[in-house]
Amino acid sequence: MTKATNIIDIQELFQDLQISQNLAEELLALLTEENAALQKMEIRSLTRTTKQKETLLVKIHYLDNRIATTVQQHVPDKKGKKLADLMSSLPQDQATVLLQYNKNLTKLRTDIQTKNLINKNFTSDTMHFINDAIAVITVQPKKNQLYGNKGMAQYSNKTPSMISREV
């Protein structure tokens, strides 16, 4: 690979990293919007944010593959080639830029995972509470066990219920 090709590939890599960083920032903002929609239980907003998330994730995945391919082409034979492995083969100024992108993307990805986990847990907890409420409302009440005068167990049919059984 020639030096001119190497410079072009590195410039393309920097462009891909910048786009990836912008998409990650956009996804982070979208996750914040999704959390607000979850708290307000706005179904339309959740549907819209889900579609936008899907689109962003496809773009991010595509860029990640492009970046990985570029790194594999420029890093000497080594297992588990990472973006940080490319720094040693670059001039100092490019290595500094690459390091900054690496730090930014790592922080953004961690923030995305955290927000996504918060949204997932919020959804899971909400579903649990809804299912509990439905169970309380719809489950047939058990007969209350009472003890009669002779100490024998007897049951009372007069139990309160959240659902009216009158027709």
DSSP file (Angstrom, degrees, kcal/mol; ACC not computed):
  #  RESIDUE AA STRUCTURE BP1 BP2  ACC     N-H-->O    O-->H-N    N-H-->O    O-->H-N    TCO  KAPPA ALPHA  PHI   PSI    X-CA   Y-CA   Z-CA
    1    1 A M              0   0    0      0, 0.0     2,-0.0     0, 0.0     0, 0.0   0.000 360.0 360.0 360.0 132.0    0.0    0.0    0.0
    2    2 A T     >  -     0   0    0      1,-0.1     4,-2.2     4,-0.0     5,-0.1  -0.308 360.0-114.7 -80.2 164.1    1.4    3.4   -1.0
    3    3 A K  H  > S+     0   0    0      2,-0.2     4,-2.3     1,-0.2     5,-0.2   0.872 116.9  53.4 -65.2 -37.3    1.9    6.3    1.3
    4    4 A A  H  > S+     0   0    0      2,-0.2     4,-2.2     1,-0.2    -1,-0.2   0.913 110.2  47.2 -63.7 -43.1   -0.7    8.4   -0.7
    5    5 A T  H  > S+     0   0    0      1,-0.2     4,-2.8     2,-0.2    -2,-0.2   0.899 110.4  53.5 -63.6 -40.3   -3.3    5.6   -0.4
    6    6 A N  H  X S+     0   0    0     -4,-2.2     4,-2.2     2,-0.2    -2,-0.2   0.911 109.2  47.8 -60.2 -44.8   -2.5    5.4    3.3
    7    7 A I  H  X S+     0   0    0     -4,-2.3     4,-2.3     2,-0.2    -1,-0.2   0.908 112.5  49.1 -64.5 -42.3   -3.1    9.1    3.8
    8    8 A I  H  X S+     0   0    0     -4,-2.2     4,-2.5     1,-0.2    -2,-0.2   0.933 111.7  49.0 -62.8 -46.1   -6.4    8.9    1.8
    9    9 A D  H  X S+     0   0    0     -4,-2.8     4,-2.4     1,-0.2    -2,-0.2   0.891 111.5  49.2 -60.7 -40.6   -7.5    5.9    3.9
   10   10 A I  H  X S+     0   0    0     -4,-2.2     4,-2.6     2,-0.2    -1,-0.2   0.898 110.7  50.0 -68.2 -39.4   -6.7    7.7    7.2
   11   11 A Q  H  X S+     0   0    0     -4,-2.3     4,-2.1     2,-0.2    -2,-0.2   0.907 112.1  47.7 -64.9 -40.3   -8.6   10.8    6.1
   12   12 A E  H  X S+     0   0    0     -4,-2.5     4,-2.8     2,-0.2    -2,-0.2   0.888 110.1  53.6 -64.5 -38.9  -11.6    8.6    5.2
   13   13 A L  H  X S+     0   0    0     -4,-2.4     4,-2.7     2,-0.2    -2,-0.2   0.933 108.3  48.9 -60.6 -46.2  -11.2    7.0    8.6
   14   14 A F  H  X S+     0   0    0     -4,-2.6     4,-2.2     2,-0.2    -1,-0.2   0.890 111.5  50.0 -61.7 -39.0  -11.3   10.4   10.3
   15   15 A Q  H  X S+     0   0    0     -4,-2.1     4,-2.5     2,-0.2    -2,-0.2   0.931 111.7  47.9 -64.1 -45.0  -14.4   11.3    8.3
   16   16 A D  H  X S+     0   0    0     -4,-2.8     4,-2.7     1,-0.2    -2,-0.2   0.896 111.5  50.7 -62.1 -40.5  -16.1    8.0    9.3
   17   17 A L  H  X S+     0   0    0     -4,-2.7     4,-2.5     2,-0.2    -1,-0.2   0.894 110.2  49.5 -65.1 -39.3  -15.1    8.5   12.9
   18   18 A Q  H  X S+     0   0    0     -4,-2.2     4,-2.4     2,-0.2    -2,-0.2   0.925 113.2  46.0 -65.2 -44.0  -16.6   12.1   12.9
   19   19 A I  H  X S+     0   0    0     -4,-2.5     4,-2.7     2,-0.2    -2,-0.2   0.917 112.8  50.9 -63.9 -42.6  -19.8   10.8   11.3
   20   20 A S  H  X S+     0   0    0     -4,-2.7     4,-2.3     1,-0.2    -2,-0.2   0.902 110.0  49.6 -61.2 -41.6  -19.9    7.9   13.8
   21   21 A Q  H  X S+     0   0    0     -4,-2.5     4,-2.2     2,-0.2    -1,-0.2   0.913 111.2  49.3 -63.8 -42.9  -19.5   10.4   16.7
   22   22 A N  H  X S+     0   0    0     -4,-2.4     4,-2.2     1,-0.2    -2,-0.2   0.907 112.0  48.5 -62.7 -42.4  -22.3   12.6   15.3
   23   23 A L  H  X S+     0   0    0     -4,-2.7     4,-2.5     2,-0.2    -1,-0.2   0.885 110.1  51.7 -65.8 -38.0  -24.6    9.6   15.0
   24   24 A A  H  X S+     0   0    0     -4,-2.3     4,-2.3     2,-0.2    -2,-0.2   0.898 110.1  48.9 -65.5 -40.0  -23.8    8.5   18.5
   25   25 A E  H  X S+     0   0    0     -4,-2.2     4,-2.1     2,-0.2    -2,-0.2   0.896 111.6  49.9 -64.3 -40.0  -24.6   12.0   19.9
   26   26 A E  H  X S+     0   0    0     -4,-2.2     4,-2.2     2,-0.2    -2,-0.2   0.902 110.6  49.6 -64.7 -41.2  -27.8   11.9   18.0
   27   27 A L  H  X S+     0   0    0     -4,-2.5     4,-2.3     2,-0.2    -2,-0.2   0.891 108.8  52.8 -64.9 -39.5  -28.7    8.5   19.4
   28   28 A L  H  X S+     0   0    0     -4,-2.3     4,-1.6     2,-0.2    -2,-0.2   0.919 110.5  47.1 -62.2 -44.1  -27.9    9.7   22.9
   29   29 A A  H  X S+     0   0    0     -4,-2.1     4,-2.0     1,-0.2    -1,-0.2   0.882 111.0  52.6 -63.9 -38.2  -30.3   12.6   22.5
   30   30 A L  H  X S+     0   0    0     -4,-2.2     4,-2.5     1,-0.2    -2,-0.2   0.868 106.0  53.3 -66.5 -36.6  -32.9   10.3   21.0
   31   31 A L  H  X S+     0   0    0     -4,-2.3     4,-2.1     2,-0.2    -1,-0.2   0.858 107.9  50.9 -66.6 -34.8  -32.6    8.0   24.1
   32   32 A T  H  X S+     0   0    0     -4,-1.6     4,-1.9     2,-0.2    -2,-0.2   0.909 111.6  47.6 -65.6 -42.3  -33.2   11.0   26.3
   33   33 A E  H  X S+     0   0    0     -4,-2.0     4,-2.2     1,-0.2    -2,-0.2   0.888 110.1  53.0 -64.1 -39.7  -36.3   11.8   24.3
   34   34 A E  H  X S+     0   0    0     -4,-2.5     4,-2.5     2,-0.2    -2,-0.2   0.895 106.5  52.8 -62.7 -40.9  -37.4    8.2   24.5
   35   35 A N  H  X S+     0   0    0     -4,-2.1     4,-2.3     2,-0.2    -1,-0.2   0.909 109.0  49.1 -62.3 -42.1  -37.1    8.3   28.3
   36   36 A A  H  X S+     0   0    0     -4,-1.9     4,-1.9     1,-0.2    -1,-0.2   0.903 111.7  49.3 -63.2 -40.7  -39.3   11.4   28.5
   37   37 A A  H  X>S+     0   0    0     -4,-2.2     5,-2.1     2,-0.2     4,-0.9   0.877 109.8  52.0 -66.2 -37.3  -41.8    9.6   26.2
   38   38 A L  H  <5S+     0   0    0     -4,-2.5     3,-0.3     3,-0.2    -2,-0.2   0.921 109.5  48.7 -63.4 -43.9  -41.7    6.5   28.4
   39   39 A Q  H  <5S+     0   0    0     -4,-2.3    -1,-0.2     1,-0.2    -2,-0.2   0.862 117.8  40.3 -66.0 -35.1  -42.4    8.6   31.5
   40   40 A K  H  <5S-     0   0    0     -4,-1.9    -1,-0.2    -5,-0.2    -2,-0.2   0.556 106.1-131.7 -87.5  -8.6  -45.3   10.3   29.8
   41   41 A M  T  <5 +     0   0    0     -4,-0.9     2,-0.9    -3,-0.3    -3,-0.2   0.911  42.4 167.8  55.5  48.2  -46.4    7.1   28.2
   42   42 A E     >< -     0   0    0     -5,-2.1     4,-2.2     1,-0.2    -1,-0.2  -0.811  17.2-170.7 -93.2 101.3  -46.8    8.7   24.8
   43   43 A I  H  > S+     0   0    0     -2,-0.9     4,-2.6     1,-0.2     5,-0.2   0.889  81.9  52.0 -63.4 -43.1  -47.1    5.8   22.4
   44   44 A R  H  > S+     0   0    0      1,-0.2     4,-2.3     2,-0.2    -1,-0.2   0.917 111.4  47.2 -61.9 -42.7  -46.8    7.9   19.2
   45   45 A S  H  > S+     0   0    0      1,-0.2     4,-2.7     2,-0.2    -1,-0.2   0.894 111.8  51.0 -65.9 -39.3  -43.6    9.5   20.4
   46   46 A L  H  X S+     0   0    0     -4,-2.2     4,-2.2     2,-0.2    -2,-0.2   0.902 110.0  49.7 -64.4 -40.6  -42.2    6.1   21.4
   47   47 A T  H  X S+     0   0    0     -4,-2.6     4,-1.9     2,-0.2    -2,-0.2   0.920 112.6  47.3 -63.6 -43.7  -43.1    4.6   18.0
   48   48 A R  H  X S+     0   0    0     -4,-2.3     4,-2.3     1,-0.2    -2,-0.2   0.932 113.2  47.4 -63.5 -46.9  -41.4    7.5   16.3
   49   49 A T  H  X S+     0   0    0     -4,-2.7     4,-2.7     1,-0.2    -1,-0.2   0.859 109.4  54.8 -65.8 -34.1  -38.2    7.3   18.5
   50   50 A T  H  X S+     0   0    0     -4,-2.2     4,-2.2     2,-0.2    -1,-0.2   0.921 109.4  46.7 -64.2 -43.5  -38.0    3.6   18.0
   51   51 A K  H  X S+     0   0    0     -4,-1.9     4,-2.0     2,-0.2    -2,-0.2   0.911 113.5  48.6 -65.1 -41.7  -38.0    3.9   14.2
   52   52 A Q  H  X S+     0   0    0     -4,-2.3     4,-2.5     2,-0.2    -2,-0.2   0.900 110.2  51.9 -64.7 -40.2  -35.4    6.7   14.4
   53   53 A K  H  X S+     0   0    0     -4,-2.7     4,-2.8     1,-0.2    -2,-0.2   0.916 108.1  52.0 -60.9 -43.2  -33.3    4.5   16.7
   54   54 A E  H  X S+     0   0    0     -4,-2.2     4,-1.9     1,-0.2    -1,-0.2   0.924 110.7  47.2 -59.5 -45.8  -33.5    1.7   14.3
   55   55 A T  H  X S+     0   0    0     -4,-2.0     4,-2.0     1,-0.2    -1,-0.2   0.919 113.4  48.2 -62.5 -45.5  -32.3    3.9   11.4
   56   56 A L  H  X S+     0   0    0     -4,-2.5     4,-2.8     1,-0.2    -2,-0.2   0.903 109.5  52.7 -62.7 -41.5  -29.4    5.3   13.5
   57   57 A L  H  X S+     0   0    0     -4,-2.8     4,-2.5     1,-0.2    -1,-0.2   0.866 107.2  51.8 -65.6 -35.7  -28.3    1.9   14.6
   58   58 A V  H  X S+     0   0    0     -4,-1.9     4,-2.2    -5,-0.2    -1,-0.2   0.931 112.3  46.2 -64.3 -44.4  -28.1    0.6   11.0
   59   59 A K  H  X S+     0   0    0     -4,-2.0     4,-2.4     2,-0.2    -2,-0.2   0.919 113.2  49.1 -63.7 -43.8  -26.0    3.6   10.0
   60   60 A I  H  X S+     0   0    0     -4,-2.8     4,-2.7     1,-0.2    -2,-0.2   0.909 110.6  50.8 -62.3 -42.4  -23.7    3.2   13.1
   61   61 A H  H  X S+     0   0    0     -4,-2.5     4,-2.1     2,-0.2    -1,-0.2   0.914 109.9  50.2 -62.1 -43.2  -23.3   -0.5   12.4
   62   62 A Y  H  X S+     0   0    0     -4,-2.2     4,-2.1     1,-0.2    -2,-0.2   0.932 112.7  46.2 -60.5 -46.8  -22.4    0.2    8.8
   63   63 A L  H  X S+     0   0    0     -4,-2.4     4,-3.0     1,-0.2     5,-0.2   0.896 108.7  55.6 -65.0 -39.8  -19.8    2.8    9.9
   64   64 A D  H  X S+     0   0    0     -4,-2.7     4,-2.6     1,-0.2    -1,-0.2   0.905 108.4  49.0 -58.7 -41.1  -18.4    0.5   12.5
   65   65 A N  H  X S+     0   0    0     -4,-2.1     4,-2.2     2,-0.2    -1,-0.2   0.907 111.6  48.6 -65.8 -41.2  -17.8   -2.1    9.8
   66   66 A R  H  X S+     0   0    0     -4,-2.1     4,-2.3     2,-0.2    -2,-0.2   0.926 113.0  47.7 -62.7 -44.8  -16.1    0.4    7.6
   67   67 A I  H  X S+     0   0    0     -4,-3.0     4,-2.6     1,-0.2    -2,-0.2   0.921 111.3  50.6 -63.0 -44.1  -13.9    1.6   10.4
   68   68 A A  H  X S+     0   0    0     -4,-2.6     4,-2.5    -5,-0.2    -1,-0.2   0.892 109.6  51.2 -61.7 -39.8  -13.0   -2.0   11.4
   69   69 A T  H  X S+     0   0    0     -4,-2.2     4,-1.7     2,-0.2    -1,-0.2   0.924 110.7  48.1 -63.3 -44.3  -12.1   -2.8    7.8
   70   70 A T  H  X S+     0   0    0     -4,-2.3     4,-1.2     1,-0.2    -2,-0.2   0.917 112.1  49.3 -62.4 -43.7   -9.8    0.3    7.6
   71   71 A V  H >X S+     0   0    0     -4,-2.6     4,-1.8     1,-0.2     3,-0.6   0.919 109.1  52.6 -62.4 -43.5   -8.1   -0.7   10.9
   72   72 A Q  H 3< S+     0   0    0     -4,-2.5    -1,-0.2     1,-0.2    -2,-0.2   0.838 107.9  52.2 -62.0 -32.9   -7.6   -4.2    9.7
   73   73 A Q  H 3< S+     0   0    0     -4,-1.7    -1,-0.2     1,-0.2    -2,-0.2   0.791 118.0  35.5 -72.9 -26.8   -5.9   -3.0    6.6
   74   74 A H  H << S+     0   0    0     -4,-1.2    -2,-0.2    -3,-0.6    -1,-0.2   0.558  97.2  84.8-108.6 -10.5   -3.4   -0.7    8.5
   75   75 A V  S  < S-     0   0    0     -4,-1.8     3,-0.2    -5,-0.1    11,-0.1  -0.813  81.6-116.9 -95.8 130.0   -2.6   -2.7   11.7
   76   76 A P        -     0   0    0      0, 0.0    -2,-0.1     0, 0.0    -1,-0.1  -0.140  60.1 -58.0 -56.8 160.8    0.2   -5.2   11.4
   77   77 A D  S    S+     0   0    0      4,-0.0     2,-0.3     1,-0.0    -5,-0.0  -0.155  83.7 138.8 -48.1 118.6   -0.9   -8.8   12.0
   78   78 A K        -     0   0    0     -3,-0.2     3,-0.4     3,-0.0     2,-0.2  -0.953  52.4-111.2-162.1 141.6   -2.3   -8.9   15.5
   79   79 A K  S    S+     0   0    0     -2,-0.3     0, 0.0     1,-0.2     0, 0.0  -0.505  97.6  19.2 -75.5 147.8   -5.3  -10.6   17.1
   80   80 A G  S    S-     0   0    0      1,-0.2    -1,-0.2    -2,-0.2     2,-0.2   0.948  83.2-154.2  61.6  53.0   -8.2   -8.4   18.2
   81   81 A K        -     0   0    0     -3,-0.4     2,-0.3    -6,-0.1    -1,-0.2  -0.404  19.0-179.8 -64.7 128.0   -7.3   -5.4   16.1
   82   82 A K    >>  -     0   0    0     -2,-0.2     3,-0.8   -11,-0.1     4,-0.6  -0.804  43.4-105.2-125.9 166.5   -8.7   -2.2   17.6
   83   83 A L  G >4 S+     0   0    0     -2,-0.3     3,-1.1     1,-0.3     4,-0.5   0.875 119.9  57.2 -58.2 -39.4   -8.8    1.5   16.8
   84   84 A A  G >4 S+     0   0    0      1,-0.3     3,-0.9     2,-0.2     4,-0.4   0.786  96.7  64.0 -65.0 -27.1   -6.2    2.1   19.5
   85   85 A D  G <4 S+     0   0    0     -3,-0.8     3,-0.5     1,-0.2     4,-0.3   0.741  94.4  61.6 -68.3 -22.4   -3.8   -0.4   17.8
   86   86 A L  G X< S+     0   0    0     -3,-1.1     3,-1.2    -4,-0.6     4,-0.3   0.737  85.2  77.4 -75.4 -22.9   -3.6    1.9   14.8
   87   87 A M  G X  S+     0   0    0     -3,-0.9     3,-1.5    -4,-0.5    -1,-0.2   0.835  85.1  59.8 -59.6 -36.6   -2.1    4.8   16.7
   88   88 A S  G 3  S+     0   0    0     -3,-0.5    -1,-0.3    -4,-0.4    -2,-0.1   0.761 104.8  49.7 -67.4 -23.0    1.4    3.3   16.8
   89   89 A S  G <  S+     0   0    0     -3,-1.2    -1,-0.3    -4,-0.3    -2,-0.2   0.377 100.5  81.9 -96.4   5.6    1.6    3.3   13.1
   90   90 A L  S <  S-     0   0    0     -3,-1.5    -3,-0.0    -4,-0.3     5,-0.0  -0.745  88.1 -97.4-107.8 155.8    0.5    6.9   12.6
   91   91 A P     >  -     0   0    0      0, 0.0     4,-2.7     0, 0.0     3,-0.2  -0.294  46.2-102.1 -61.9 158.6    2.4   10.2   12.9
   92   92 A Q  H  > S+     0   0    0      1,-0.2     4,-2.3     2,-0.2     5,-0.2   0.870 119.6  50.9 -54.8 -45.3    2.0   12.0   16.2
   93   93 A D  H  > S+     0   0    0      1,-0.2     4,-1.7     2,-0.2    -1,-0.2   0.904 114.7  43.1 -64.2 -40.9   -0.6   14.5   15.1
   94   94 A Q  H  > S+     0   0    0     -3,-0.2     4,-2.7     2,-0.2    -1,-0.2   0.873 111.9  54.1 -70.7 -37.0   -2.8   11.9   13.5
   95   95 A A  H  X S+     0   0    0     -4,-2.7     4,-2.5     2,-0.2    -2,-0.2   0.882 107.5  51.5 -63.2 -37.8   -2.4    9.6   16.5
   96   96 A T  H  X S+     0   0    0     -4,-2.3     4,-2.1    -5,-0.2    -1,-0.2   0.917 111.2  46.8 -64.7 -43.8   -3.5   12.4   18.8
   97   97 A V  H  X S+     0   0    0     -4,-1.7     4,-2.3     2,-0.2    -2,-0.2   0.924 113.2  49.2 -63.1 -44.5   -6.7   13.0   16.7
   98   98 A L  H  X S+     0   0    0     -4,-2.7     4,-2.6     1,-0.2    -2,-0.2   0.895 109.0  52.6 -62.4 -41.1   -7.4    9.3   16.6
   99   99 A L  H  X S+     0   0    0     -4,-2.5     4,-2.5     2,-0.2    -1,-0.2   0.904 108.8  50.2 -61.2 -42.0   -6.9    9.1   20.4
  100  100 A Q  H  X S+     0   0    0     -4,-2.1     4,-2.7     2,-0.2    -2,-0.2   0.920 111.2  47.9 -64.6 -44.2   -9.4   11.9   20.9
  101  101 A Y  H  X S+     0   0    0     -4,-2.3     4,-3.0     2,-0.2     5,-0.3   0.920 111.4  51.9 -60.2 -43.0  -12.0   10.2   18.6
  102  102 A N  H  X S+     0   0    0     -4,-2.6     4,-2.3     2,-0.2    -2,-0.2   0.924 111.8  45.3 -60.4 -45.7  -11.4    6.9   20.5
  103  103 A K  H  X S+     0   0    0     -4,-2.5     4,-2.4     2,-0.2     5,-0.2   0.933 114.7  48.3 -63.3 -46.3  -12.0    8.6   23.8
  104  104 A N  H  X S+     0   0    0     -4,-2.7     4,-2.6     1,-0.2    -2,-0.2   0.929 113.9  45.4 -61.5 -46.6  -15.1   10.4   22.6
  105  105 A L  H  X S+     0   0    0     -4,-3.0     4,-2.7     2,-0.2     5,-0.2   0.881 111.4  52.7 -67.0 -37.4  -16.7    7.4   21.0
  106  106 A T  H  X S+     0   0    0     -4,-2.3     4,-2.0    -5,-0.3    -1,-0.2   0.933 112.5  44.8 -62.6 -45.0  -15.9    5.2   24.1
  107  107 A K  H  X S+     0   0    0     -4,-2.4     4,-2.5     2,-0.2    -2,-0.2   0.921 114.1  49.2 -64.9 -44.0  -17.6    7.7   26.4
  108  108 A L  H  X S+     0   0    0     -4,-2.6     4,-2.6     1,-0.2    -2,-0.2   0.914 111.1  49.5 -62.0 -43.0  -20.6    8.1   24.0
  109  109 A R  H  X S+     0   0    0     -4,-2.7     4,-2.4     2,-0.2    -1,-0.2   0.886 111.2  49.5 -65.5 -37.6  -21.0    4.4   23.7
  110  110 A T  H  X S+     0   0    0     -4,-2.0     4,-2.3    -5,-0.2    -2,-0.2   0.922 111.9  48.2 -65.8 -43.5  -20.9    4.0   27.5
  111  111 A D  H  X S+     0   0    0     -4,-2.5     4,-2.7     2,-0.2     5,-0.2   0.889 111.0  51.4 -63.2 -39.4  -23.5    6.8   27.9
  112  112 A I  H  X S+     0   0    0     -4,-2.6     4,-2.7     2,-0.2     5,-0.2   0.928 110.1  48.6 -63.6 -45.4  -25.7    5.1   25.2
  113  113 A Q  H  X S+     0   0    0     -4,-2.4     4,-2.2     2,-0.2    -2,-0.2   0.907 112.6  49.1 -61.0 -41.3  -25.5    1.8   27.0
  114  114 A T  H  X S+     0   0    0     -4,-2.3     4,-2.3     2,-0.2    -2,-0.2   0.948 113.9  44.0 -64.1 -49.9  -26.4    3.4   30.3
  115  115 A K  H  X S+     0   0    0     -4,-2.7     4,-2.5     1,-0.2    -2,-0.2   0.891 113.3  51.9 -63.5 -39.0  -29.4    5.3   29.0
  116  116 A N  H  X S+     0   0    0     -4,-2.7     4,-2.4    -5,-0.2    -1,-0.2   0.897 109.9  49.0 -64.5 -39.6  -30.6    2.3   27.0
  117  117 A L  H  X S+     0   0    0     -4,-2.2     4,-2.9    -5,-0.2     5,-0.2   0.893 110.0  51.9 -65.9 -40.2  -30.4    0.2   30.2
  118  118 A I  H  X S+     0   0    0     -4,-2.3     4,-2.5     2,-0.2    -2,-0.2   0.933 112.2  45.8 -60.7 -46.1  -32.3    2.9   32.1
  119  119 A N  H  X S+     0   0    0     -4,-2.5     4,-2.4     2,-0.2    -2,-0.2   0.894 113.2  50.0 -64.7 -40.0  -35.1    2.9   29.5
  120  120 A K  H  X S+     0   0    0     -4,-2.4     4,-2.7     2,-0.2    -2,-0.2   0.936 112.9  46.0 -63.9 -46.4  -35.2   -0.9   29.4
  121  121 A N  H  X S+     0   0    0     -4,-2.9     4,-2.9     2,-0.2     5,-0.2   0.888 111.4  52.3 -65.1 -38.8  -35.5   -1.2   33.2
  122  122 A F  H  X S+     0   0    0     -4,-2.5     4,-2.4    -5,-0.2    -1,-0.2   0.928 112.3  46.0 -61.6 -44.6  -38.1    1.6   33.2
  123  123 A T  H  X S+     0   0    0     -4,-2.4     4,-2.5     2,-0.2    -2,-0.2   0.918 113.6  48.8 -63.8 -44.3  -40.1   -0.3   30.6
  124  124 A S  H  X S+     0   0    0     -4,-2.7     4,-2.2     2,-0.2    -2,-0.2   0.924 112.7  47.3 -62.7 -45.4  -39.7   -3.6   32.4
  125  125 A D  H  X S+     0   0    0     -4,-2.9     4,-2.5     2,-0.2    -1,-0.2   0.903 111.7  50.9 -63.2 -41.3  -40.7   -2.1   35.8
  126  126 A T  H  X S+     0   0    0     -4,-2.4     4,-2.5    -5,-0.2    -2,-0.2   0.922 110.5  48.7 -62.9 -44.4  -43.8   -0.5   34.2
  127  127 A M  H  X S+     0   0    0     -4,-2.5     4,-2.6     1,-0.2    -1,-0.2   0.893 110.6  51.8 -62.4 -39.2  -44.9   -3.7   32.6
  128  128 A H  H  X S+     0   0    0     -4,-2.2     4,-2.4     2,-0.2    -2,-0.2   0.930 111.2  46.7 -62.6 -46.0  -44.4   -5.5   35.9
  129  129 A F  H  X S+     0   0    0     -4,-2.5     4,-2.4     2,-0.2    -2,-0.2   0.894 112.7  49.8 -64.3 -40.0  -46.6   -2.9   37.7
  130  130 A I  H  X S+     0   0    0     -4,-2.5     4,-2.5     2,-0.2    -2,-0.2   0.930 111.6  48.3 -64.1 -44.8  -49.3   -3.1   35.0
  131  131 A N  H  X S+     0   0    0     -4,-2.6     4,-2.3     1,-0.2    -2,-0.2   0.892 111.6  50.4 -63.6 -39.1  -49.3   -6.9   35.2
  132  132 A D  H  X S+     0   0    0     -4,-2.4     4,-2.3     2,-0.2    -1,-0.2   0.918 110.8  49.0 -63.2 -43.0  -49.6   -6.8   39.0
  133  133 A A  H  X S+     0   0    0     -4,-2.4     4,-2.0     1,-0.2    -2,-0.2   0.907 111.4  49.1 -63.9 -41.8  -52.5   -4.3   38.8
  134  134 A I  H  X S+     0   0    0     -4,-2.5     4,-2.6     1,-0.2     5,-0.3   0.908 110.5  51.3 -63.7 -41.2  -54.3   -6.5   36.3
  135  135 A A  H  X S+     0   0    0     -4,-2.3     4,-2.0     1,-0.2    -2,-0.2   0.901 109.8  49.4 -63.4 -41.1  -53.8   -9.5   38.5
  136  136 A V  H  < S+     0   0    0     -4,-2.3    26,-0.3     1,-0.2    -1,-0.2   0.894 116.1  43.3 -64.4 -38.9  -55.2   -7.7   41.5
  137  137 A I  H  < S+     0   0    0     -4,-2.0    -2,-0.2    -5,-0.2    -1,-0.2   0.885 122.8  33.4 -75.7 -39.0  -58.2   -6.6   39.5
  138  138 A T  H  < S+     0   0    0     -4,-2.6    -2,-0.2    -5,-0.2    -3,-0.2   0.669  88.0 103.0 -98.6 -17.9  -59.0   -9.8   37.7
  139  139 A V  S  < S-     0   0    0     -4,-2.0     3,-0.1    -5,-0.3    -4,-0.0  -0.447  77.4-113.0 -71.8 136.3  -58.1  -12.7   40.0
  140  140 A Q        -     0   0    0     -2,-0.2    -1,-0.1     1,-0.1    -2,-0.1  -0.471  36.5-113.2 -65.8 133.0  -61.0  -14.3   41.8
  141  141 A P        -     0   0    0      0, 0.0     2,-0.2     0, 0.0    -1,-0.1  -0.389  28.5-119.0 -67.8 146.5  -60.8  -13.6   45.5
  142  142 A K        -     0   0    0      1,-0.1     2,-0.2    -2,-0.1    -3,-0.0  -0.544  32.6-101.3 -81.2 150.1  -60.2  -16.6   47.7
  143  143 A K        -     0   0    0     -2,-0.2     2,-0.4     1,-0.1    14,-0.1  -0.530  38.5-116.5 -71.0 136.3  -62.8  -17.5   50.3
  144  144 A N  E     -A  156   0A   0     12,-0.9    12,-2.2    -2,-0.2     2,-0.6  -0.597  23.9-133.7 -76.1 129.7  -61.9  -16.3   53.7
  145  145 A Q  E     +A  155   0A   0     -2,-0.4     2,-0.3    10,-0.2    10,-0.2  -0.739  31.4 175.4 -86.6 125.4  -61.3  -19.1   56.1
  146  146 A L  E     -A  154   0A   0      8,-3.8     8,-3.2    -2,-0.6     2,-0.5  -0.783  27.3-123.8-120.8 167.2  -63.1  -18.6   59.4
  147  147 A Y  E     -A  153   0A   0     -2,-0.3     6,-0.2     6,-0.2     5,-0.0  -0.963  24.5-145.7-116.2 130.9  -63.5  -20.7   62.5
  148  148 A G    >   -     0   0    0      4,-2.9     3,-1.6    -2,-0.5     6,-0.0  -0.010  39.5 -78.8 -81.1-170.2  -66.9  -21.5   63.8
  149  149 A N  T 3  S+     0   0    0      1,-0.3    -1,-0.1     2,-0.1    -2,-0.0   0.809 130.2  47.9 -61.3 -33.8  -68.1  -22.0   67.4
  150  150 A K  T 3  S-     0   0    0      2,-0.1    -1,-0.3     1,-0.0     3,-0.1   0.292 120.4-103.8 -95.2  10.6  -66.8  -25.5   67.6
  151  151 A G  S <  S+     0   0    0     -3,-1.6     2,-0.2     1,-0.3    -2,-0.1   0.541  76.8 139.5  81.4   6.0  -63.3  -24.6   66.2
  152  152 A M        -     0   0    0      1,-0.1    -4,-2.9    -5,-0.0    -1,-0.3  -0.582  58.6-108.0 -83.6 146.6  -64.1  -26.1   62.8
  153  153 A A  E     +A  147   0A   0     -2,-0.2     2,-0.3    -6,-0.2    -6,-0.2  -0.521  43.2 171.1 -72.9 136.5  -63.1  -24.3   59.7
  154  154 A Q  E     -A  146   0A   0     -8,-3.2    -8,-3.8    -2,-0.2     2,-0.4  -0.968  23.4-128.8-141.2 159.3  -65.8  -22.7   57.7
  155  155 A Y  E     -A  145   0A   0     -2,-0.3     2,-0.5   -10,-0.2   -10,-0.2  -0.848   7.6-142.0-116.4 145.8  -65.6  -20.4   54.8
  156  156 A S  E     -A  144   0A   0    -12,-2.2   -12,-0.9    -2,-0.4    -2,-0.0  -0.881   4.5-164.5-104.7 133.7  -67.3  -17.1   54.1
  157  157 A N        +     0   0    0     -2,-0.5     2,-1.5   -14,-0.1    -1,-0.1   0.510  69.9  93.1 -90.6  -6.1  -68.6  -16.2   50.7
  158  158 A K        +     0   0    0    -14,-0.1    -1,-0.1     2,-0.0    -2,-0.0  -0.635  53.0 146.4 -92.4  82.9  -68.8  -12.5   51.5
  159  159 A T        -     0   0    0     -2,-1.5     2,-0.1   -18,-0.1   -16,-0.0  -0.930  50.0-112.2-118.3 142.5  -65.5  -11.2   50.3
  160  160 A P        -     0   0    0      0, 0.0     2,-0.3     0, 0.0     3,-0.0  -0.405  35.5-170.4 -70.3 148.4  -64.8   -7.8   48.9
  161  161 A S        -     0   0    0     -2,-0.1   -24,-0.1     1,-0.1     4,-0.1  -0.986  31.1-139.7-139.6 148.9  -63.9   -7.7   45.2
  162  162 A M  S    S+     0   0    0     -2,-0.3     2,-0.5   -26,-0.3   -25,-0.1   0.657  92.8  64.5 -80.8 -15.1  -62.6   -5.0   43.0
  163  163 A I  S    S-     0   0    0    -26,-0.1     2,-0.2    -3,-0.0    -1,-0.1  -0.932  87.1-126.6-112.1 129.4  -64.8   -6.3   40.2
  164  164 A S        -     0   0    0     -2,-0.5    -2,-0.1     1,-0.1     0, 0.0  -0.526  14.3-164.0 -72.0 135.3  -68.6   -6.2   40.5
  165  165 A R        +     0   0    0     -2,-0.2     2,-0.2    -4,-0.1    -1,-0.1   0.318  53.0 114.3-102.1   6.8  -70.2   -9.5   39.9
  166  166 A E              0   0    0      1,-0.1    -2,-0.1     0, 0.0     0, 0.0  -0.521 360.0 360.0 -77.3 146.3  -73.6   -8.1   39.5
  167  167 A V              0   0    0     -2,-0.2    -1,-0.1     0, 0.0    -3,-0.0   0.408 360.0 360.0-106.6 360.0  -75.2   -8.4   36.1
